[in-house]
Amino acid sequence: MKWCRFDSNGQGVYGIIEGETVTEVSGSPFDTYTKTDRTKALNAVKLLVPVIPATFYAAGINFREHVTEIAHQRGEEPNFPPAADVGYRANNALAAQGEPIIVPSDATEVLQYEGELVVVIGKKCKRVSEAEALDYVFGYTIGNDVSERTWQHGDRTLWRGKNTDTFKPMGPWIVTDGIDPENCEVSISLNGKKLYQYNMSGAIFSARQFISRMSQYLTLYPGDVLWMGTDGAQENMKDGDVCDIAIEGIGVLSNPIQWEK
């Protein structure tokens, strides 16, 4: 099944996508819902961020090539994590499919994309094993963990380098079946040119490992999201660029870059 959130008379509502049609539902896929008789063409609706998470988690270090590249940029030796460690992002940074990534005028030119698989939790989850971890997943969507590297490395926290408004596009919808989070292709394109492609099988830690480890200490709730990290080196984005993140079986998340004057 494919779920979205869209604007209906100024309100964010959930919908089920079937082909090129969206059927509005009453309620939430994370609780109880009923289909309504209100349908619209998919290309006629304004898609919103597919879920507003209660808690926004992010796997900060999860691919060896990415860790190595960042370490080399900083003149350091790569330091690979011994266990699945997770960080946090801020909901204010979320942006929907097609919305511009607004870059503050004082940002440096080192503004980079990070195309990521996003895991959406579907059931309350506490102290689960790796074997049962995916039973608590509702579905999967796409994220672009936009990062201003000068701020990221120079500030004491990630408050603006990662969490500036619109720096976390997510969408365009959630796919609930047919996705293997441990073996799907992710590709990143800028202005229609494919720059990098990787497979989730290259992750240091899988979604199963993250969810299980997190749940030993944290209670995960329906609608929480976990961004799974990215692989490879990234290139800088500039004003007017369009960044596309594509994941096999889900679709494409596309956002233009707009620098404040």
C-alpha positions, 0 to 999 in steps of 0.5 A: 500500500502507498500512503501520503499526506496532502492538503485538503482545504487547508488541512493535512489529511492522509490518503491512499494512493492507487494508481494515479488516484488518491482516496482521502481517509478519515483517521490515521494509518497509525491508529484507525481509519476509514476510506471516504468517498473523496478522491482526487487525481494524484497530480492535482494534490499538494503533497505534504510531508508524509508523516510528522514524527513524534521523534525524528531519529537519524543514523549519523554514521552508517556507511564506510565510504561516507565515514572515510570521505568525511574523515579525509576532508577533516584530515583525520583517520576514519573512525567506524562505529562499534555499534549502531548509534543514533542521533536526532533531527528537528521537525522544523527542518522537514520539507515536502516533495517539490518544496524548495530547500531555502538556504540562509544567505550567510551559508557557505558554498559547502551545502551538500545532499545526503540521500537516505532510506527512511524507516517509519515505525508503525507500532509501539516498540520496546526491547525487541530482538533483531529478528522481530524488529521489522515487524514494528515497521509501518513502511518506508519513504525517502529523505534528503539530509541536507547539510551545511558542512562548515556549520556542521563541523564548526558549531558545537552542535548540529543545530543549524548545520543539519536542522535549519528550516527546510533542510530535511525534505522527506517524501513523497509518500510511504510504501508499506510493502515490497521494500527490502530495507537491507537490499534496495538501490538509492541514487542521487541526481543533481539537475538530472545528472546521476551523481551516485548510486548505492545499495542498502546492503552496504550499511554498517548496521541494518534497520533491524540492528538499529531498531533493536538496539534503540528499543533497549533504551528508547520506546519507539512510537507509531509515526517515529522515523529513522533515517538510515544514513548515506554512502559515498562522497557528496557534491556541493549544491548551488542556487537553482539546482534541483536535487532528486533522491530515488529509491527503488520501489518507492519513487523520487523525492525532488527539491529545488535549491533556493538561496536567500538573497 
